[in-house]
């Protein structure tokens, strides 16, 4: 299950390497890479927005400044034409680090434009012009070293693609191997994020790995709406933590000393607020309503104000007797279930079953009466994974929902929605089509 897999990969590894976090505030970590690492706003093409791991790496490298300059659709070759590339080498200095992660787009050669601007040959050594190794070496490694900075090679993260036997397929051909070989030729460490994410996804399995990924508004895009290349915001944060752990393992006495294991250990138990979850569900199902007013305690300046107002108008959320919604409070398991259930019913993906109650759990009587039907229905439909919200076979409905359970219920409810309304696509989008979504 997701919680066990992520805990094993992230938390246990972090606890095995306690360090003292440095805090000189003089070291800068620059990121050069593609869409899997870059920063995103709220793209209208997405119901569950994309996030890049570089957006969140700074949360786990305390005492160092992280500057994420990765850019969507770029290869190691095309990135050199961007202002971001110039910004890196105008500012990088002695003692800084440059994280270099390319490979997703270097393979693209379906058009003349790709051949000229993006494609690099995965064969050939660092001295072979036009090769991937040559691009990494001449455009990133040598310039960083000349500035007195430390270049750090990272292999590209895996895509969420599985074979018929339920194992992650090779996403990158010869490109991740080229990075490993180049690191060996130069006698420099490298961070194998391909293996790290492949191992993680193999632990999770095809169904649970989807929890990490962004979702299109148009379900004809991607894989029934799932973007198998790009992470969602919470997935990106988890991958950032995994990246930090790998950096710690590869550079224990230098860059690894900045890794904040406490932040990593607290990650999977981090909570999502009522406002944040409501906004996620509102976007996920594309609800629109005339939002005349909101709750008394939701400020118009709140970034989730509009989504909460729409959810209220649609009858998906309700306040307390004082007209308050408490948007900044952590969402509980039962409230998460109620909001999700109401949204699925409103979207026409489920029907109400008055009087349904969860059964077979030692503490099911602890569920508030208003939540019994929702929890029973979601458990019955395998949308609510009881292993994520329970301990010793005892439901914990009033406990704060974890990041794990939020990711899980979001993905499962969306699958229920697309299946019920027959909103399936004709297969996953090509990588070129995905990269056109900027």
C-alpha positions as CSV (number, residue, x, y, z in Angstrom):
1,X,0.0,0.0,0.0
2,X,1.1,3.6,-0.6
3,X,1.7,4.5,3.0
4,X,3.9,1.5,3.7
5,X,5.9,1.9,0.5
6,X,6.6,5.6,0.9
7,X,7.4,5.2,4.5
8,X,9.9,2.4,3.7
9,X,11.5,4.4,0.9
10,X,11.6,7.8,2.6
11,X,11.3,7.7,6.3
12,X,13.3,4.7,7.2
13,X,16.1,5.7,4.9
14,X,16.2,9.2,6.4
15,X,16.3,7.9,10.0
16,X,19.2,5.7,9.1
17,X,21.4,8.8,8.3
18,X,21.0,11.4,11.0
19,X,23.0,14.5,10.3
20,X,23.4,18.0,11.7
21,X,21.9,20.5,9.2
22,X,24.4,23.2,8.2
23,X,23.0,26.8,8.1
24,X,25.5,29.0,6.4
25,X,23.0,30.5,4.0
26,X,25.9,31.0,1.6
27,X,25.5,27.9,-0.6
28,X,23.2,28.0,-3.6
29,X,21.9,24.8,-5.3
30,X,20.8,25.5,-8.9
31,X,18.6,23.1,-10.9
32,X,18.9,22.7,-14.6
33,X,16.4,20.2,-16.0
34,X,13.1,19.6,-17.7
35,X,9.3,19.5,-16.9
36,X,9.7,16.9,-14.2
37,X,11.8,19.3,-12.1
38,X,10.4,22.7,-13.0
39,X,8.1,25.1,-11.2
40,X,4.4,25.4,-12.2
41,X,1.4,27.7,-11.6
42,X,-2.2,26.5,-11.9
43,X,-2.4,25.4,-15.6
44,X,-6.0,25.4,-16.8
45,X,-5.4,22.2,-18.7
46,X,-5.1,20.3,-15.4
47,X,-7.7,19.3,-12.9
48,X,-4.9,18.1,-10.5
49,X,-2.0,20.5,-11.3
50,X,1.5,19.5,-12.1
51,X,4.4,19.9,-9.8
52,X,8.1,19.5,-10.3
53,X,10.4,18.1,-7.7
54,X,12.6,21.2,-7.9
55,X,9.7,23.3,-6.5
56,X,10.0,21.6,-3.2
57,X,13.6,20.5,-2.8
58,X,14.4,23.6,-0.7
59,X,12.0,22.3,2.0
60,X,14.5,19.5,2.6
61,X,17.8,21.3,2.1
62,X,17.9,23.7,5.0
63,X,20.6,26.3,5.2
64,X,21.1,26.3,1.4
65,X,19.2,28.3,-1.2
66,X,17.6,26.3,-4.0
67,X,17.1,28.1,-7.3
68,X,14.9,25.9,-9.6
69,X,15.5,27.0,-13.2
70,X,14.4,23.8,-14.9
71,X,12.0,24.4,-17.9
72,X,9.3,22.2,-19.5
73,X,10.1,20.5,-22.8
74,X,13.8,21.2,-22.7
75,X,16.6,18.9,-23.5
76,X,20.3,19.3,-22.4
77,X,20.8,20.9,-25.8
78,X,17.7,23.2,-26.1
79,X,18.0,24.4,-22.5
80,X,21.3,26.2,-23.4
81,X,19.3,28.7,-25.5
82,X,17.1,29.8,-22.6
83,X,17.6,32.8,-20.3
84,X,17.6,30.3,-17.4
85,X,20.8,28.8,-18.6
86,X,22.4,32.2,-18.8
87,X,21.1,33.0,-15.3
88,X,22.8,29.9,-13.9
89,X,26.2,30.7,-15.3
90,X,26.0,34.4,-14.6
91,X,25.5,33.7,-10.9
92,X,26.9,30.3,-9.9
93,X,29.9,30.7,-7.7
94,X,32.5,28.8,-5.8
95,X,30.9,26.4,-3.3
96,X,27.6,26.2,-5.1
97,X,26.1,23.1,-6.7
98,X,24.4,22.5,-10.0
99,X,21.9,19.7,-10.2
100,X,21.7,18.5,-13.8
101,X,18.8,16.2,-14.8
102,X,17.9,15.7,-18.5
103,X,17.0,12.8,-20.7
104,X,13.3,13.0,-21.2
105,X,13.5,15.3,-24.2
106,X,16.9,14.5,-25.6
107,X,15.5,11.5,-27.4
108,X,12.9,13.5,-29.4
109,X,13.5,13.5,-33.1
110,X,10.1,13.2,-34.7
111,X,10.4,16.6,-36.5
112,X,13.2,18.6,-38.1
113,X,12.8,21.2,-35.3
114,X,13.4,18.5,-32.7
115,X,16.5,17.2,-34.6
116,X,18.0,20.7,-34.7
117,X,17.1,22.0,-31.3
118,X,16.5,19.1,-28.8
119,X,17.9,15.8,-30.0
120,X,21.2,14.5,-28.7
121,X,22.7,11.1,-29.6
122,X,22.8,8.7,-26.6
123,X,25.9,7.0,-28.1
124,X,29.2,8.6,-28.4
125,X,31.6,9.8,-25.6
126,X,32.0,13.2,-24.0
127,X,34.2,14.3,-26.9
128,X,31.7,13.3,-29.6
129,X,29.9,16.4,-30.8
130,X,26.2,16.0,-30.9
131,X,26.1,13.2,-28.3
132,X,24.2,13.4,-25.0
133,X,27.5,12.9,-23.0
134,X,29.1,15.8,-24.9
135,X,26.2,18.1,-24.2
136,X,26.2,17.4,-20.5
137,X,30.0,17.7,-20.3
138,X,30.6,20.8,-22.3
139,X,27.4,22.7,-21.5
140,X,27.1,22.0,-17.7
141,X,29.9,20.1,-16.1
142,X,32.9,22.0,-17.4
143,X,31.3,25.5,-17.0
144,X,30.2,24.7,-13.4
145,X,33.7,23.4,-12.6
146,X,35.3,26.5,-14.1
147,X,33.2,28.6,-11.7
148,X,34.4,26.6,-8.7
149,X,30.9,25.0,-8.3
150,X,30.1,21.3,-8.0
151,X,28.1,19.7,-10.9
152,X,25.8,16.9,-9.8
153,X,24.5,14.5,-12.5
154,X,21.0,13.0,-11.9
155,X,19.5,10.3,-14.1
156,X,15.9,11.2,-15.2
157,X,12.9,10.1,-13.1
158,X,10.9,7.2,-14.4
159,X,7.5,7.5,-16.0
160,X,4.5,5.8,-14.7
161,X,4.4,3.1,-17.3
162,X,4.1,-0.6,-16.5
163,X,4.4,-3.8,-18.6
164,X,1.9,-6.6,-18.6
165,X,3.6,-8.2,-15.6
166,X,3.2,-5.1,-13.5
167,X,6.8,-3.9,-13.6
168,X,7.9,-0.5,-14.6
169,X,9.1,-0.3,-18.2
170,X,12.3,1.4,-19.3
171,X,11.5,5.0,-19.9
172,X,14.7,6.3,-21.2
173,X,16.5,3.8,-23.4
174,X,20.2,4.6,-23.4
175,X,20.0,8.0,-21.9
176,X,20.1,7.1,-18.2
177,X,22.9,4.6,-19.0
178,X,24.9,7.4,-20.7
179,X,24.7,9.5,-17.5
180,X,26.0,6.5,-15.4
181,X,28.8,5.9,-17.9
182,X,29.8,9.6,-18.1
183,X,29.9,9.8,-14.3
184,X,32.2,6.7,-14.3
185,X,34.4,8.2,-17.0
186,X,34.8,11.4,-15.0
187,X,35.1,9.6,-11.7
188,X,32.3,11.7,-10.2
189,X,29.3,10.6,-8.1
190,X,25.9,10.7,-9.6
191,X,22.3,10.4,-8.2
192,X,20.4,7.5,-9.8
193,X,16.8,8.9,-9.7
194,X,15.8,6.5,-12.5
195,X,16.5,3.5,-10.2
196,X,15.0,5.3,-7.2
197,X,11.7,6.1,-8.8
198,X,11.6,2.7,-10.6
199,X,12.0,0.9,-7.3
200,X,9.4,3.1,-5.7
201,X,6.8,2.5,-8.4
202,X,7.5,-1.2,-8.5
203,X,6.8,-1.3,-4.7
204,X,3.6,0.7,-5.3
205,X,2.3,-1.2,-8.3
206,X,0.4,0.3,-11.3
207,X,-2.7,1.4,-9.4
208,X,-0.9,3.2,-6.5
209,X,1.8,4.8,-8.6
210,X,-1.0,6.9,-10.2
211,X,-1.4,8.7,-6.9
212,X,1.8,10.6,-7.7
213,X,0.7,12.0,-11.0
214,X,-1.1,15.1,-12.4
215,X,-4.6,14.7,-13.9
216,X,-5.9,16.5,-17.0
217,X,-9.2,18.3,-17.1
218,X,-9.9,16.6,-20.5
219,X,-10.0,12.9,-19.8
220,X,-9.3,12.2,-23.5
221,X,-5.8,13.4,-22.7
222,X,-3.1,11.3,-21.1
223,X,-4.1,7.9,-19.8
224,X,-7.8,8.3,-19.1
225,X,-6.8,11.8,-17.8
226,X,-3.7,10.7,-15.9
227,X,-0.5,12.4,-17.0
228,X,2.0,9.5,-16.6
229,X,5.1,11.8,-17.0
230,X,4.4,14.7,-14.7
231,X,3.8,14.6,-10.9
232,X,1.0,16.3,-9.0
233,X,2.0,18.7,-6.3
234,X,2.0,16.2,-3.4
235,X,3.8,13.6,-5.6
236,X,6.4,16.1,-6.6
237,X,7.0,16.9,-2.9
238,X,7.6,13.2,-2.1
239,X,10.0,12.9,-5.1
240,X,11.8,16.0,-3.8
241,X,12.3,14.3,-0.5
242,X,13.5,11.1,-2.2
243,X,15.9,13.2,-4.2
244,X,17.2,14.8,-1.0
245,X,17.8,11.4,0.5
246,X,19.8,10.3,-2.6
247,X,21.9,13.4,-2.5
248,X,22.6,12.7,1.1
249,X,23.7,9.2,0.4
250,X,25.9,10.3,-2.5
251,X,27.4,13.4,-0.9
252,X,27.3,12.7,2.9
253,X,30.1,15.1,3.8
254,X,29.2,18.0,1.5
255,X,25.8,18.6,0.0
256,X,24.2,15.9,2.1
257,X,25.0,17.8,5.3
258,X,22.2,20.3,4.4
259,X,19.5,17.6,4.2
260,X,16.8,18.1,6.9
261,X,15.8,14.5,7.9
262,X,13.2,15.9,10.4
263,X,11.3,17.5,7.5
264,X,11.5,14.3,5.5
265,X,10.3,12.2,8.5
266,X,7.4,14.5,9.0
267,X,6.4,14.5,5.3
268,X,4.0,11.5,5.0
269,X,2.2,12.5,8.2
270,X,1.8,16.1,7.0
271,X,-1.8,17.2,6.8
272,X,-3.9,18.8,4.1
273,X,-6.3,21.6,5.2
274,X,-10.0,21.6,4.6
275,X,-9.7,24.5,2.2
276,X,-6.9,22.8,0.2
277,X,-8.8,19.5,-0.1
278,X,-12.0,21.3,-1.1
279,X,-10.2,23.1,-3.8
280,X,-8.6,19.9,-5.1
281,X,-12.0,18.1,-5.3
282,X,-13.7,21.2,-6.9
283,X,-11.0,21.3,-9.6
284,X,-10.8,17.5,-10.0
285,X,-14.5,17.3,-11.1
286,X,-14.7,20.7,-12.8
287,X,-17.5,22.0,-10.7
288,X,-18.9,25.3,-11.7
289,X,-21.7,27.2,-9.8
290,X,-22.8,30.7,-9.1
291,X,-20.7,31.4,-6.0
292,X,-22.7,34.3,-4.5
293,X,-21.1,34.0,-1.0
294,X,-18.8,31.9,1.0
295,X,-18.4,31.1,4.7
296,X,-17.9,33.8,7.3
297,X,-14.4,32.7,8.2
298,X,-13.1,32.3,4.6
299,X,-11.4,35.5,3.5
300,X,-11.8,36.8,0.0
301,X,-8.0,36.9,-0.1
302,X,-7.8,33.1,0.6
303,X,-6.4,31.4,-2.5
304,X,-9.1,28.7,-2.1
305,X,-11.9,31.2,-1.7
306,X,-13.5,30.7,-5.1
307,X,-13.3,26.9,-5.0
308,X,-14.8,26.8,-1.5
309,X,-17.6,29.2,-2.6
310,X,-18.3,27.0,-5.6
311,X,-18.3,23.8,-3.5
312,X,-20.7,25.5,-1.0
313,X,-23.1,26.5,-3.8
314,X,-23.0,23.0,-5.3
315,X,-23.8,21.5,-1.9
316,X,-20.5,19.6,-1.6
317,X,-19.4,21.3,1.6
318,X,-21.4,22.8,4.5
319,X,-20.3,24.9,7.5
320,X,-21.1,24.6,11.2
321,X,-24.0,26.2,13.0
322,X,-22.0,29.4,13.1
323,X,-21.6,29.5,9.4
324,X,-17.9,28.7,9.6
325,X,-15.9,26.4,7.4
326,X,-12.6,26.4,9.3
327,X,-10.5,26.3,6.0
328,X,-7.2,26.2,7.7
329,X,-8.0,23.2,9.9
330,X,-6.6,19.8,8.8
331,X,-9.1,17.7,6.9
332,X,-10.2,14.6,8.9
333,X,-10.7,11.2,7.3
334,X,-14.5,11.4,7.7
335,X,-14.8,14.9,6.3
336,X,-12.5,13.9,3.4
337,X,-14.9,11.0,2.7
338,X,-18.0,13.1,3.0
339,X,-16.7,15.8,0.6
340,X,-15.5,13.2,-1.9
341,X,-18.8,11.2,-1.7
342,X,-20.9,14.3,-2.2
343,X,-18.8,15.3,-5.2
344,X,-19.1,11.9,-6.8
345,X,-22.9,12.0,-6.3
346,X,-23.1,15.5,-7.7
347,X,-21.0,14.5,-10.7
348,X,-23.3,11.6,-11.4
349,X,-20.6,9.0,-10.7
350,X,-22.3,7.4,-7.7
351,X,-25.8,7.2,-6.3
352,X,-26.8,7.8,-2.7
353,X,-27.5,4.9,-0.4
354,X,-29.3,6.2,2.7
355,X,-28.6,4.2,5.8
356,X,-25.4,2.5,4.6
357,X,-22.9,2.0,7.4
358,X,-19.3,0.7,7.4
359,X,-19.1,-2.8,9.0
360,X,-16.3,-5.1,10.1
361,X,-14.3,-2.6,12.0
362,X,-13.8,-2.5,15.8
363,X,-14.5,1.2,16.2
364,X,-17.0,1.9,13.4
365,X,-19.3,3.4,16.0
366,X,-16.9,6.3,16.3
367,X,-18.0,7.6,12.9
368,X,-20.2,10.7,13.0
369,X,-23.7,9.8,11.8
370,X,-23.4,12.3,8.9
371,X,-20.3,10.5,7.6
372,X,-21.5,6.8,7.9
373,X,-23.0,6.6,4.4
374,X,-20.1,8.3,2.7
375,X,-17.5,6.1,4.4
376,X,-19.5,2.9,3.7
377,X,-19.9,3.8,0.1
378,X,-16.3,4.8,-0.5
379,X,-15.0,1.7,1.2
380,X,-17.4,-0.5,-0.8
381,X,-16.2,1.0,-4.0
382,X,-12.5,0.7,-3.0
383,X,-12.1,4.4,-3.2
384,X,-11.3,4.7,0.5
385,X,-8.4,2.5,1.5
386,X,-9.0,1.5,5.1
387,X,-5.3,0.6,5.5
388,X,-4.5,4.3,5.1
389,X,-6.9,5.5,7.7
390,X,-6.8,2.7,10.2
391,X,-4.7,1.0,12.7
392,X,-5.2,-2.5,14.1
393,X,-8.3,-2.9,12.0
394,X,-9.8,0.1,13.7
395,X,-11.1,3.0,11.7
396,X,-9.9,6.4,12.8
397,X,-12.5,8.7,11.2
398,X,-11.8,11.8,13.2
399,X,-8.0,11.7,12.8
400,X,-6.4,14.1,10.3
401,X,-6.0,12.6,6.9
402,X,-2.4,12.0,5.9
403,X,-0.8,13.1,2.6
404,X,-0.9,9.4,1.6
405,X,-4.6,9.0,2.0
406,X,-5.4,12.3,0.3
407,X,-3.3,11.3,-2.8
408,X,-5.0,7.9,-2.8
409,X,-8.6,9.0,-2.5
410,X,-8.1,11.7,-5.1
411,X,-6.8,9.2,-7.7
412,X,-9.3,6.5,-6.9
413,X,-12.3,8.9,-7.0
414,X,-11.2,10.2,-10.3
415,X,-11.0,6.7,-11.7
416,X,-14.5,6.0,-10.4
417,X,-15.7,9.2,-12.1
418,X,-14.2,8.5,-15.5
419,X,-15.4,4.9,-15.5
420,X,-18.9,5.7,-14.4
421,X,-19.3,8.4,-17.0
422,X,-17.4,6.5,-19.7
423,X,-14.8,9.2,-20.0
424,X,-11.9,7.0,-21.0
425,X,-9.3,8.0,-23.6
426,X,-7.9,6.1,-26.5
427,X,-4.6,5.5,-24.9
428,X,-1.8,7.6,-23.4
429,X,-0.7,10.8,-25.1
430,X,2.6,10.8,-26.9
431,X,5.5,12.5,-25.2
432,X,5.4,15.2,-27.9
433,X,1.7,15.9,-27.2
434,X,2.4,16.0,-23.4
435,X,5.2,18.5,-23.9
436,X,3.0,20.8,-25.9
437,X,1.0,21.4,-22.6
438,X,3.2,24.2,-21.3
